[in-house]
Amino acid sequence: MKRITGVAALAACLTVTATALALGGLSGTYNTKITNAPTASLNGTWSLKFAAGGAYTITLNGKAVVLGKVKYIQGAIAFTDKSGALACQGEGDYRFIVGGKSLTFQAYGDKCAGRKFVLTHKFTKTG
């Protein structure tokens, strides 16, 4: 019974992810609040805003700290920071799950510890 429930939950997540991609990827603004960071500079309210054309902006306490572009590949998302005070070198690869207003990322290829730490927190859609 647990196996069937797990398979059903996975199928639902994949359907939601596929729907998001079919509609052109992620859109809107998602927030998370971090209070337990290993470095105090990572504590605060983080916002991740997805815009048209794959652009994104990451803000910390209302201040833009990263501007970049995403691309979607087989149910996953790749972040490439272009500029900003906290921009990382290289691409960050993640799987994502959207459920209602909730967005979570699972890293499977990101050498940037700060980006990985922030993105692997649970985000809530606010706009």
All heavy atoms as an XYZ file, in Angstrom:
918
protein
N       0.814     -1.196      0.000
C       0.000      0.000      0.000
C       0.859      1.262      0.000
O       0.560      2.212     -0.697
C      -0.934     -0.037      1.217
C      -1.930      1.091      1.214
S      -3.048      0.886     -0.168
C      -4.201      2.133      0.165
N       1.941      1.266      0.796
C       2.827      2.419      0.828
C       3.458      2.658     -0.535
O       3.659      3.781     -0.940
C       3.911      2.237      1.886
C       3.412      2.402      3.290
C       4.549      2.293      4.270
C       4.054      2.439      5.688
N       5.127      2.343      6.660
N       3.798      1.576     -1.222
C       4.417      1.698     -2.544
C       3.456      2.365     -3.523
O       3.837      3.235     -4.287
C       4.839      0.327     -3.053
C       5.454      0.402     -4.444
C       5.916     -0.933     -4.898
N       7.330     -1.017     -4.565
C       8.065     -2.075     -4.761
N       7.537     -3.169     -5.241
N       9.331     -2.065     -4.462
N       2.184      1.979     -3.487
C       1.189      2.564     -4.385
C       1.012      4.047     -4.075
O       0.962      4.877     -4.976
C      -0.159      1.817     -4.260
C      -0.006      0.401     -4.828
C      -1.271      2.564     -4.989
C      -1.186     -0.496     -4.563
N       0.949      4.394     -2.804
C       0.819      5.794     -2.406
C       2.023      6.599     -2.880
O       1.879      7.704     -3.392
C       0.668      5.909     -0.876
O      -0.453      5.137     -0.477
C       0.473      7.348     -0.455
N       3.220      6.039     -2.712
C       4.440      6.719     -3.154
C       4.459      6.932     -4.652
O       4.831      7.999     -5.137
N       4.048      5.926     -5.408
C       4.006      6.033     -6.869
C       2.983      7.082     -7.283
O       3.235      7.892     -8.167
C       3.694      4.656     -7.510
C       3.408      4.790     -8.990
C       4.851      3.698     -7.268
N       1.831      7.104     -6.613
C       0.801      8.093     -6.936
C       1.294      9.506     -6.650
O       1.057     10.431     -7.429
C      -0.471      7.801     -6.150
N       1.983      9.689     -5.534
C       2.521     11.009     -5.195
C       3.563     11.452     -6.215
O       3.583     12.611     -6.631
C       3.124     10.986     -3.796
N       4.443     10.544     -6.611
C       5.452     10.865     -7.619
C       4.792     11.236     -8.936
O       5.174     12.207     -9.580
C       6.408      9.689     -7.811
C       7.473      9.859     -8.888
C       8.361     11.061     -8.567
C       8.312      8.614     -9.018
N       3.790     10.489     -9.340
C       3.084     10.779    -10.588
C       2.439     12.157    -10.537
O       2.480     12.916    -11.513
C       2.029      9.708    -10.865
N       1.859     12.511     -9.396
C       1.242     13.831     -9.248
C       2.280     14.933     -9.373
O       2.048     15.947    -10.030
C       0.517     13.923     -7.902
N       3.438     14.749     -8.743
C       4.516     15.743     -8.823
C       5.010     15.896    -10.250
O       5.239     17.005    -10.715
C       5.675     15.351     -7.913
S       5.305     15.531     -6.168
N       5.176     14.790    -10.942
C       5.642     14.845    -12.323
C       4.624     15.525    -13.216
O       4.977     16.268    -14.120
C       5.967     13.437    -12.829
C       7.177     12.771    -12.171
C       7.321     11.336    -12.678
C       8.444     13.552    -12.419
N       3.343     15.295    -12.958
C       2.291     15.934    -13.739
C       2.320     17.443    -13.528
O       2.238     18.216    -14.470
C       0.908     15.376    -13.349
O       0.907     13.973    -13.619
C      -0.205     16.046    -14.128
N       2.461     17.884    -12.290
C       2.525     19.314    -11.999
C       3.750     19.929    -12.654
O       3.675     20.992    -13.251
C       2.524     19.555    -10.468
C       2.811     21.013    -10.148
C       1.185     19.140     -9.871
N       4.905     19.258    -12.559
C       6.126     19.760    -13.180
C       5.964     19.837    -14.694
O       6.322     20.825    -15.313
C       7.327     18.880    -12.804
O       7.466     18.898    -11.392
C       8.603     19.395    -13.433
N       5.395     18.790    -15.301
C       5.180     18.778    -16.741
C       4.241     19.898    -17.159
O       4.442     20.558    -18.178
C       4.628     17.424    -17.182
N       3.207     20.149    -16.356
C       2.282     21.235    -16.649
C       2.993     22.575    -16.603
O       2.799     23.429    -17.467
C       1.107     21.220    -15.652
O       0.456     19.954    -15.746
C       0.114     22.325    -15.941
N       3.822     22.783    -15.596
C       4.572     24.041    -15.490
C       5.447     24.237    -16.716
O       5.534     25.336    -17.260
C       5.422     24.055    -14.227
N       6.086     23.193    -17.166
C       6.956     23.296    -18.339
C       6.153     23.542    -19.596
O       6.561     24.310    -20.460
C       7.801     22.027    -18.474
C       8.864     21.850    -17.399
C       9.548     20.503    -17.554
C       9.875     22.966    -17.451
N       5.004     22.903    -19.713
C       4.168     23.081    -20.891
C       3.682     24.520    -21.000
O       3.456     25.032    -22.086
C       2.977     22.128    -20.843
N       3.523     25.181    -19.872
C       3.085     26.569    -19.856
C       4.244     27.546    -20.005
O       4.082     28.734    -19.824
C       2.321     26.853    -18.557
C       1.021     26.069    -18.383
C       0.456     26.291    -16.994
C       0.011     26.450    -19.448
N       5.431     27.069    -20.306
C       6.573     27.945    -20.527
C       7.527     28.010    -19.357
O       8.334     28.908    -19.263
N       7.441     27.088    -18.440
C       8.356     27.065    -17.307
C       7.755     27.745    -16.089
O       6.581     28.064    -16.034
N       8.591     27.961    -15.108
C       8.155     28.601    -13.871
C       7.913     30.083    -14.105
O       8.595     30.709    -14.919
C       9.216     28.405    -12.788
C       9.468     26.960    -12.367
C      10.698     26.868    -11.476
C       8.251     26.387    -11.660
N       6.957     30.636    -13.371
C       6.683     32.069    -13.471
C       6.259     32.583    -12.107
O       5.868     31.819    -11.235
C       5.588     32.348    -14.504
O       4.372     31.765    -14.082
N       6.375     33.875    -11.930
C       5.965     34.486    -10.683
C       7.107     34.645     -9.703
O       8.278     34.447    -10.034
N       6.738     34.987     -8.473
C       7.706     35.244     -7.414
C       7.494     34.263     -6.277
O       6.359     34.030     -5.860
C       7.553     36.692     -6.892
O       7.736     37.596     -7.988
C       8.576     36.999     -5.811
N       8.592     33.727     -5.772
C       8.580     32.764     -4.671
C       9.509     33.272     -3.574
O      10.590     33.787     -3.869
C       9.076     31.392     -5.159
C       8.195     30.762     -6.190
C       8.293     31.116     -7.532
C       7.261     29.802     -5.840
C       7.481     30.530     -8.499
C       6.443     29.205     -6.790
C       6.554     29.577     -8.116
O       5.752     28.995     -9.062
N       9.096     33.114     -2.323
C       9.892     33.581     -1.185
C      10.218     32.451     -0.221
O       9.458     31.486     -0.102
C       9.136     34.646     -0.389
C       8.959     35.931     -1.140
O       9.685     36.228     -2.071
N       7.977     36.710     -0.743
N      11.338     32.617      0.476
C      11.694     31.745      1.586
C      12.416     32.597      2.619
O      13.064     33.586      2.269
C      12.562     30.549      1.150
O      12.641     29.605      2.215
C      13.960     30.956      0.725
N      12.287     32.215      3.875
C      12.999     32.919      4.944
C      13.996     31.954      5.557
O      13.638     30.855      5.968
C      12.041     33.425      6.007
C      12.756     34.244      7.067
C      11.793     35.003      7.941
C      12.608     35.839      8.904
N      11.975     37.065      9.248
N      15.259     32.383      5.617
C      16.336     31.552      6.162
C      16.839     32.189      7.451
O      17.174     33.372      7.472
C      17.476     31.395      5.137
C      16.954     30.689      3.889
C      18.653     30.632      5.761
C      17.956     30.567      2.761
N      16.887     31.383      8.501
C      17.360     31.879      9.798
C      18.489     31.024     10.367
O      19.058     31.371     11.388
C      16.214     31.918     10.827
O      15.672     30.596     10.968
C      15.115     32.871     10.402
N      18.801     29.910      9.695
C      19.781     28.952     10.230
C      21.009     28.785      9.343
O      21.636     27.741      9.340
C      19.104     27.587     10.408
C      18.657     26.987      9.071
O      18.505     27.702      8.087
N      18.437     25.698      9.046
N      21.359     29.821      8.606
C      22.474     29.713      7.657
C      23.809     29.555      8.382
O      24.005     30.093      9.467
C      22.529     30.956      6.772
N      24.749     28.822      7.766
C      26.069     28.672      8.365
C      26.857     29.985      8.354
O      27.788     30.167      9.124
C      26.744     27.619      7.493
C      26.009     27.644      6.204
C      24.612     28.076      6.522
N      26.447     30.895      7.482
C      27.049     32.226      7.396
C      25.929     33.241      7.571
O      24.921     33.180      6.860
C      27.704     32.429      6.008
O      28.632     31.377      5.792
C      28.391     33.753      5.896
N      26.084     34.163      8.497
C      25.028     35.132      8.800
C      24.572     35.911      7.565
O      23.405     36.301      7.474
C      25.493     36.091      9.883
N      25.446     36.110      6.592
C      25.098     36.879      5.397
C      24.034     36.185      4.538
O      23.433     36.813      3.674
C      26.339     37.166      4.558
O      26.905     35.958      4.094
N      23.792     34.893      4.778
C      22.765     34.164      4.026
C      21.410     34.165      4.731
O      20.420     33.712      4.167
C      23.210     32.721      3.760
C      24.429     32.538      2.868
C      24.795     31.071      2.739
C      24.186     33.160      1.494
N      21.352     34.669      5.955
C      20.081     34.756      6.672
C      19.253     35.913      6.136
O      19.794     36.964      5.791
C      20.307     34.958      8.176
C      20.768     33.690      8.860
O      20.421     32.586      8.451
N      21.556     33.849      9.909
N      17.940     35.723      6.052
C      17.045     36.789      5.612
C      15.941     36.237      4.748
O      15.762     35.029      4.622
N      15.191     37.146      4.148
C      14.101     36.777      3.252
C      14.609     36.811      1.818
O      15.064     37.852      1.335
C      12.905     37.730      3.418
O      12.455     37.655      4.775
C      11.772     37.353      2.484
N      14.537     35.661      1.187
C      14.982     35.500     -0.191
C      13.772     35.438     -1.109
O      12.793     34.781     -0.799
C      15.790     34.215     -0.340
C      17.101     34.241      0.365
C      17.334     33.976      1.674
C      18.364     34.562     -0.209
N      18.674     34.103      1.958
C      19.332     34.455      0.814
C      18.779     34.922     -1.485
C      20.680     34.708      0.589
C      20.127     35.163     -1.716
C      21.057     35.060     -0.681
N      13.866     36.110     -2.254
C      12.819     36.050     -3.276
C      13.448     35.600     -4.585
O      14.551     36.031     -4.934
C      12.164     37.415     -3.482
O      11.461     37.798     -2.334
N      12.729     34.745     -5.275
C      13.150     34.239     -6.576
C      12.035     34.579     -7.549
O      10.912     34.085     -7.418
C      13.369     32.726     -6.491
C      13.706     31.958     -7.754
C      14.943     32.519     -8.441
C      13.906     30.488     -7.422
N      12.322     35.485     -8.489
C      11.312     35.934     -9.445
C      11.673     35.444    -10.841
O      12.765     35.733    -11.346
C      11.201     37.456     -9.454
C      10.144     37.966    -10.403
C      10.016     39.465    -10.354
C       8.923     39.923    -11.305
N       8.778     41.372    -11.276
N      10.741     34.694    -11.444
C      10.913     34.200    -12.803
C      10.166     35.128    -13.746
O       9.006     35.464    -13.522
C      10.348     32.781    -12.942
C      11.095     31.766    -12.123
C      10.635     31.388    -10.872
C      12.262     31.199    -12.593
C      11.315     30.455    -10.113
C      12.956     30.268    -11.844
C      12.478     29.889    -10.601
N      10.831     35.557    -14.815
C      10.237     36.468    -15.792
C      10.244     35.806    -17.170
O      10.790     34.713    -17.350
C      11.025     37.777    -15.819
N       9.667     36.490    -18.124
C       9.593     35.986    -19.498
C      10.989     35.752    -20.070
O      11.950     36.427    -19.689
C       8.834     36.979    -20.369
N      11.088     34.784    -20.946
C      12.341     34.513    -21.637
C      13.381     33.794    -20.805
O      14.547     33.740    -21.174
N      12.985     33.262    -19.655
C      13.918     32.516    -18.818
C      14.746     33.370    -17.880
O      15.649     32.875    -17.216
N      14.449     34.658    -17.788
C      15.195     35.524    -16.870
C      14.738     35.290    -15.438
O      13.591     34.939    -15.188
C      14.985     36.985    -17.242
N      15.650     35.459    -14.508
C      15.285     35.403    -13.097
C      16.082     36.437    -12.315
O      17.154     36.865    -12.715
C      15.475     34.005    -12.492
C      16.893     33.529    -12.386
C      17.681     33.806    -11.272
C      17.466     32.784    -13.407
C      18.989     33.361    -11.179
C      18.766     32.335    -13.327
C      19.529     32.625    -12.213
O      20.827     32.183    -12.129
N      15.495     36.831    -11.189
C      16.137     37.745    -10.251
C      16.019     37.138     -8.869
O      14.951     36.664     -8.486
C      15.453     39.128    -10.245
O      15.482     39.664    -11.567
C      16.138     40.089     -9.286
N      17.122     37.139     -8.138
C      17.107     36.698     -6.751
C      17.392     37.922     -5.889
O      18.355     38.650     -6.137
C      18.162     35.602     -6.491
C      17.859     34.366     -7.345
C      18.215     35.242     -5.007
C      18.910     33.271     -7.264
N      16.514     38.136     -4.900
C      16.721     39.252     -3.989
C      16.895     38.725     -2.565
O      16.377     37.672     -2.209
C      15.547     40.255     -4.015
O      14.366     39.597     -3.582
C      15.339     40.830     -5.389
N      17.630     39.472     -1.780
C      17.825     39.192     -0.361
C      17.386     40.438      0.394
O      17.947     41.520      0.182
C      19.282     38.859     -0.050
C      19.644     38.715      1.432
C      18.802     37.622      2.107
C      21.134     38.399      1.583
N      16.350     40.277      1.223
C      15.789     41.393      1.989
C      15.458     42.584      1.095
O      15.719     43.732      1.434
C      16.734     41.802      3.124
C      16.947     40.680      4.110
O      16.023     39.919      4.414
N      18.162     40.550      4.607
N      14.889     42.288     -0.088
C      14.441     43.330     -1.009
C      15.477     43.894     -1.948
O      15.159     44.700     -2.809
N      16.728     43.474     -1.824
C      17.801     43.987     -2.679
C      18.215     42.907     -3.685
O      18.543     41.783     -3.292
C      19.004     44.382     -1.827
C      20.151     44.930     -2.632
C      21.326     45.289     -1.756
C      22.500     45.732     -2.618
N      23.704     45.934     -1.829
N      18.221     43.257     -4.977
C      18.631     42.304     -6.008
C      20.093     41.924     -5.814
O      20.961     42.800     -5.716
C      18.420     42.888     -7.400
N      20.365     40.619     -5.721
C      21.732     40.146     -5.518
C      22.211     39.232     -6.647
O      23.406     38.994     -6.778
C      21.914     39.453     -4.144
C      21.778     40.462     -3.013
C      20.942     38.307     -3.965
N      21.270     38.724     -7.466
C      21.629     37.873     -8.602
C      20.626     38.098     -9.727
O      19.417     38.126     -9.495
C      21.625     36.368     -8.238
C      21.929     35.507     -9.471
C      22.605     36.064     -7.128
N      21.148     38.249    -10.944
C      20.343     38.266    -12.160
C      20.865     37.142    -13.035
O      22.086     36.946    -13.124
C      20.476     39.599    -12.896
C      20.116     40.856    -12.109
C      20.489     42.104    -12.898
C      18.648     40.869    -11.772
N      19.964     36.405    -13.664
C      20.435     35.303    -14.485
C      19.393     34.783    -15.449
O      18.341     35.399    -15.648
N      19.710     33.637    -16.038
C      18.831     32.966    -17.006
C      18.709     31.502    -16.616
O      19.659     30.899    -16.121
C      19.424     33.031    -18.414
C      19.490     34.413    -19.005
C      18.173     34.879    -19.502
C      18.109     34.777    -20.998
N      16.872     35.258    -21.556
N      17.517     30.944    -16.850
C      17.299     29.516    -16.638
C      16.997     28.852    -17.971
O      16.546     29.507    -18.912
C      16.137     29.216    -15.653
C      16.447     29.702    -14.263
C      14.830     29.756    -16.149
N      17.270     27.559    -18.014
C      16.804     26.754    -19.139
C      16.246     25.470    -18.554
O      16.676     24.999    -17.498
C      17.904     26.503    -20.169
C      19.102     25.756    -19.674
C      20.146     25.629    -20.762
C      21.410     25.019    -20.179
N      22.461     24.899    -21.164
N      15.248     24.937    -19.238
C      14.565     23.725    -18.788
C      15.009     22.561    -19.661
O      15.002     22.662    -20.879
C      13.051     23.917    -18.877
C      12.575     25.049    -18.001
C      12.420     26.333    -18.510
C      12.309     24.827    -16.658
C      11.998     27.375    -17.696
C      11.882     25.873    -15.838
C      11.730     27.137    -16.370
O      11.323     28.166    -15.561
N      15.404     21.470    -19.004
C      15.900     20.298    -19.719
C      15.299     19.057    -19.078
O      15.591     18.753    -17.916
C      17.436     20.203    -19.643
C      18.079     21.495    -20.120
C      17.957     19.011    -20.432
C      19.535     21.637    -19.752
N      14.443     18.357    -19.798
C      13.887     17.076    -19.359
C      13.430     17.086    -17.893
O      13.884     16.297    -17.073
C      14.880     15.956    -19.591
C      15.254     15.780    -21.040
C      16.306     14.715    -21.252
O      16.856     14.158    -20.309
N      16.577     14.406    -22.501
N      12.531     17.988    -17.553
C      11.979     18.044    -16.210
C      12.899     18.626    -15.161
O      12.658     18.494    -13.968
N      13.956     19.280    -15.589
C      14.899     19.891    -14.652
C      15.111     21.348    -15.069
O      14.645     21.788    -16.118
C      16.218     19.135    -14.655
N      15.808     22.075    -14.220
C      16.077     23.482    -14.472
C      17.560     23.751    -14.235
O      18.154     23.193    -13.316
C      15.192     24.376    -13.564
C      15.325     25.846    -13.917
C      15.481     24.128    -12.094
C      14.272     26.732    -13.228
N      18.150     24.558    -15.106
C      19.560     24.936    -14.967
C      19.633     26.446    -14.770
O      19.144     27.218    -15.599
C      20.345     24.529    -16.201
N      20.213     26.873    -13.636
C      20.398     28.287    -13.316
C      21.785     28.720    -13.765
O      22.780     28.066    -13.444
C      20.302     28.514    -11.802
C      18.921     28.366    -11.239
C      18.459     27.132    -10.820
C      18.091     29.462    -11.115
C      17.184     26.996    -10.288
C      16.813     29.341    -10.585
C      16.366     28.097    -10.168
N      21.858     29.839    -14.471
C      23.134     30.453    -14.823
C      23.082     31.906    -14.381
O      22.340     32.711    -14.949
C      23.412     30.370    -16.342
O      23.383     29.000    -16.744
C      24.772     30.962    -16.676
N      23.837     32.229    -13.348
C      23.902     33.600    -12.847
C      24.697     34.444    -13.832
O      25.774     34.043    -14.280
C      24.575     33.638    -11.470
C      23.829     32.838    -10.405
O      22.686     32.407    -10.653
O      24.399     32.655     -9.323
N      24.172     35.620    -14.158
C      24.838     36.516    -15.102
C      25.535     37.677    -14.400
O      26.585     38.121    -14.825
C      23.832     37.064    -16.122
C      23.164     35.997    -16.973
C      24.147     35.328    -17.880
C      23.452     34.374    -18.827
N      24.370     33.646    -19.681
N      24.915     38.188    -13.321
C      25.502     39.327    -12.617
C      24.904     39.425    -11.216
O      23.952     38.733    -10.889
C      25.244     40.628    -13.383
O      23.851     40.898    -13.456
N      25.504     40.310    -10.422
C      25.006     40.551     -9.072
C      26.057     40.261     -8.018
O      27.002     39.504     -8.258
N      25.871     40.868     -6.859
C      26.844     40.749     -5.770
C      27.037     39.311     -5.298
O      28.120     38.959     -4.834
C      26.409     41.619     -4.594
N      26.012     38.461     -5.421
C      26.128     37.067     -4.969
C      26.060     36.068     -6.122
O      25.785     34.886     -5.908
C      25.029     36.758     -3.936
C      25.071     37.595     -2.656
C      23.937     37.202     -1.722
C      26.418     37.465     -1.959
N      26.329     36.535     -7.339
C      26.305     35.653     -8.508
C      27.403     34.594     -8.410
O      28.495     34.859     -7.915
C      26.487     36.469     -9.790
N      27.077     33.402     -8.871
C      28.017     32.275     -8.864
C      28.534     31.999    -10.270
O      27.858     32.285    -11.259
C      27.317     31.002     -8.378
S      26.856     31.036     -6.648
N      29.703     31.414    -10.339
C      30.261     30.946    -11.603
C      29.647     29.589    -11.928
O      29.369     28.806    -11.031
C      31.778     30.786    -11.492
C      32.525     32.077    -11.283
C      32.574     32.898    -12.556
O      32.649     32.375    -13.653
N      32.534     34.203    -12.395
N      29.463     29.308    -13.195
C      28.989     27.999    -13.613
C      27.490     27.843    -13.467
O      26.783     28.685    -12.946
N      27.033     26.702    -13.947
C      25.612     26.381    -13.973
C      25.225     25.572    -12.743
O      26.007     24.754    -12.272
C      25.341     25.572    -15.251
C      23.902     25.353    -15.581
C      23.765     24.703    -16.942
O      23.672     25.424    -17.954
O      23.764     23.458    -16.986
N      24.012     25.791    -12.251
C      23.472     25.010    -11.148
C      22.286     24.210    -11.647
O      21.315     24.783    -12.155
N      22.363     22.882    -11.560
C      21.324     22.000    -12.088
C      20.464     21.432    -10.968
O      20.990     20.884     -9.984
C      21.963     20.860    -12.877
C      22.763     21.369    -14.067
O      22.288     22.298    -14.739
O      23.856     20.839    -14.315
N      19.140     21.536    -11.148
C      18.180     21.143    -10.120
C      16.967     20.461    -10.737
O      16.582     20.774    -11.855
C      17.671     22.382     -9.356
C      18.742     23.075     -8.568
C      19.650     23.928     -9.178
C      18.866     22.865     -7.201
C      20.650     24.558     -8.453
C      19.859     23.489     -6.468
C      20.747     24.329     -7.101
O      21.743     24.946     -6.380
N      16.379     19.572     -9.984
C      15.036     19.089    -10.261
C      14.126     19.965     -9.414
O      14.533     20.456     -8.374
C      14.894     17.628     -9.862
C      15.650     16.712    -10.799
C      15.536     15.256    -10.364
N      16.358     14.420    -11.207
C      17.674     14.263    -11.085
N      18.323     14.868    -10.121
N      18.344     13.495    -11.914
N      12.889     20.156     -9.879
C      11.981     20.980     -9.084
C      10.607     20.343     -9.002
O      10.202     19.590     -9.877
C      11.896     22.411     -9.617
C      11.274     22.545    -10.983
C       9.930     22.838    -11.119
C      12.042     22.395    -12.126
C       9.357     22.970    -12.366
C      11.484     22.535    -13.388
C      10.134     22.819    -13.511
N       9.930     20.662     -7.905
C       8.581     20.165     -7.678
C       7.706     21.355     -7.293
O       8.045     22.114     -6.386
C       8.543     19.108     -6.556
C       9.399     17.908     -6.942
C       7.104     18.682     -6.268
C       9.616     16.920     -5.821
N       6.600     21.510     -8.018
C       5.627     22.550     -7.725
C       4.379     21.860     -7.202
O       3.890     20.914     -7.805
C       5.269     23.355     -8.997
C       4.217     24.415     -8.697
C       6.503     23.970     -9.609
N       3.886     22.310     -6.071
C       2.654     21.777     -5.504
C       1.873     22.895     -4.863
O       2.286     23.433     -3.838
N       0.775     23.306     -5.487
C       0.032     24.455     -4.979
C       0.903     25.689     -5.072
O       1.418     26.030     -6.130
N       1.140     26.348     -3.945
C       1.994     27.535     -3.918
C       3.427     27.201     -3.518
O       4.255     28.084     -3.361
C       1.421     28.572     -2.946
C       0.129     29.184     -3.428
C      -0.303     30.313     -2.526
C      -1.490     31.010     -3.135
N      -1.641     32.363     -2.637
N       3.721     25.931     -3.346
C       5.030     25.491     -2.865
C       5.953     25.118     -4.027
O       5.531     24.505     -5.003
C       4.825     24.286     -1.949
O       6.040     23.833     -1.452
N       7.215     25.507     -3.907
C       8.249     25.174     -4.896
C       9.477     24.685     -4.152
O       9.973     25.367     -3.247
C       8.603     26.413     -5.727
C       9.807     26.310     -6.671
C       9.574     25.259     -7.752
C      10.103     27.676     -7.296
N       9.939     23.502     -4.506
C      11.166     22.971     -3.915
C      12.114     22.544     -5.020
O      11.696     22.122     -6.090
C      10.890     21.772     -2.973
O      10.194     20.759     -3.704
C      10.081     22.181     -1.770
N      13.400     22.679     -4.727
C      14.458     22.283     -5.656
C      15.303     21.203     -5.007
O      15.555     21.240     -3.805
C      15.372     23.477     -5.975
C      14.704     24.587     -6.721
C      14.264     25.721     -6.048
C      14.515     24.510     -8.086
C      13.651     26.755     -6.722
C      13.902     25.543     -8.774
C      13.470     26.667     -8.089
N      15.766     20.267     -5.829
C      16.719     19.243     -5.398
C      17.941     19.372     -6.296
O      17.843     19.185     -7.511
C      16.119     17.843     -5.521
C      14.912     17.640     -4.639
C      14.214     16.317     -4.919
O      14.263     15.785     -6.017
N      13.558     15.799     -3.902
N      19.068     19.715     -5.705
C      20.298     19.901     -6.482
C      20.849     18.556     -6.918
O      20.853     17.602     -6.158
C      21.338     20.628     -5.648
N      21.291     18.481     -8.152
C      22.018     17.298     -8.613
C      23.284     17.679     -9.357
O      24.027     16.815     -9.812
C      21.127     16.362     -9.446
C      20.737     16.889    -10.809
C      21.514     16.639    -11.934
C      19.573     17.617    -10.972
C      21.146     17.108    -13.178
C      19.191     18.078    -12.207
C      19.982     17.821    -13.308
O      19.611     18.299    -14.541
N      23.580     18.964     -9.411
C      24.806     19.410    -10.053
C      25.012     20.897     -9.856
O      24.643     21.685    -10.714
N      25.545     21.297     -8.721
C      25.827     22.704     -8.475
C      27.026     22.789     -7.534
O      26.970     22.331     -6.402
C      24.620     23.411     -7.852
C      24.742     24.925     -7.907
O      25.855     25.442     -8.191
O      23.734     25.606     -7.665
N      28.106     23.395     -8.021
C      29.318     23.541     -7.210
C      29.294     24.807     -6.358
O      30.193     25.024     -5.553
C      30.550     23.529     -8.114
C      30.759     22.185     -8.773
C      31.998     22.181     -9.633
C      32.163     20.803    -10.266
N      33.326     20.739    -11.135
N      28.263     25.634     -6.522
C      28.154     26.872     -5.758
C      27.409     26.586     -4.452
O      26.191     26.417     -4.449
C      27.427     27.932     -6.565
S      27.202     29.465     -5.639
N      28.129     26.549     -3.356
C      27.546     26.180     -2.059
C      26.467     27.164     -1.617
O      25.433     26.752     -1.081
C      28.641     26.080     -1.005
N      26.666     28.451     -1.830
C      25.679     29.450     -1.415
C      24.372     29.316     -2.173
O      23.293     29.336     -1.590
N      24.465     29.203     -3.491
C      23.260     29.052     -4.316
C      22.529     27.774     -3.931
O      21.310     27.771     -3.758
C      23.638     29.049     -5.808
C      22.451     28.844     -6.725
C      22.796     29.046     -8.196
N      23.906     28.216     -8.615
C      24.654     28.470     -9.700
N      24.406     29.519    -10.456
N      25.644     27.676    -10.016
N      23.286     26.701     -3.768
C      22.689     25.415     -3.395
C      22.002     25.509     -2.038
O      20.889     25.016     -1.862
C      23.775     24.336     -3.377
C      23.266     22.952     -3.115
C      24.415     21.953     -3.210
C      23.988     20.552     -2.920
N      25.122     19.614     -3.029
N      22.632     26.161     -1.068
C      22.050     26.295      0.266
C      20.717     27.037      0.188
O      19.716     26.608      0.765
C      23.007     27.020      1.217
C      22.428     27.217      2.581
C      22.403     26.178      3.500
C      21.887     28.434      2.946
C      21.850     26.353      4.761
C      21.327     28.623      4.196
C      21.305     27.579      5.109
N      20.672     28.152     -0.534
C      19.453     28.957     -0.614
C      18.365     28.225     -1.399
O      17.224     28.113     -0.941
C      19.741     30.336     -1.237
C      18.445     31.098     -1.522
C      20.642     31.152     -0.314
N      18.699     27.716     -2.577
C      17.670     27.118     -3.437
C      17.081     25.826     -2.887
O      15.967     25.460     -3.271
C      18.222     26.879     -4.845
C      18.474     28.137     -5.675
C      19.012     27.762     -7.054
C      17.212     28.991     -5.797
N      17.763     25.150     -2.012
C      17.207     23.899     -1.497
C      16.293     24.108     -0.287
O      15.882     23.143      0.352
C      18.307     22.862     -1.192
O      19.272     23.435     -0.320
C      18.985     22.390     -2.477
N      15.950     25.353      0.004
C      14.910     25.651      0.997
C      13.550     25.653      0.294
O      13.470     25.836     -0.922
C      15.165     27.012      1.659
C      16.201     26.953      2.713
N      17.553     26.882      2.434
C      16.101     26.923      4.060
C      18.229     26.823      3.557
N      17.373     26.841      4.566
N      12.487     25.469      1.040
C      11.131     25.479      0.489
C      10.709     26.919      0.208
O      10.806     27.779      1.079
C      10.159     24.828      1.471
C       8.743     24.805      0.973
C       7.834     24.158      2.006
C       6.390     24.242      1.589
N       5.500     23.702      2.613
N      10.254     27.170     -1.013
C       9.773     28.486     -1.435
C       8.260     28.474     -1.518
O       7.662     27.450     -1.837
C      10.358     28.858     -2.803
C      11.806     29.287     -2.761
C      12.818     28.355     -2.700
C      12.132     30.632     -2.788
C      14.148     28.748     -2.662
C      13.459     31.039     -2.766
C      14.464     30.092     -2.694
N       7.648     29.623     -1.277
C       6.207     29.780     -1.362
C       5.895     30.887     -2.362
O       6.473     31.978     -2.289
C       5.606     30.153      0.006
O       5.959     29.123      0.942
C       4.086     30.263     -0.065
N       4.963     30.609     -3.277
C       4.600     31.594     -4.304
C       3.852     32.756     -3.667
O       2.918     32.559     -2.905
C       3.769     30.957     -5.397
C       3.559     31.885     -6.584
C       3.050     31.160     -7.790
C       3.090     32.090     -8.985
N       2.752     31.421    -10.215
N       4.307     33.962     -3.996
C       3.677     35.160     -3.452
C       3.126     36.063     -4.533
O       2.391     37.003     -4.248
C       4.683     35.981     -2.608
O       5.792     36.340     -3.430
C       5.145     35.193     -1.404
N       3.499     35.819     -5.749
C       3.021     36.680     -6.850
C       3.215     36.069     -8.183
O       3.716     35.026     -8.387
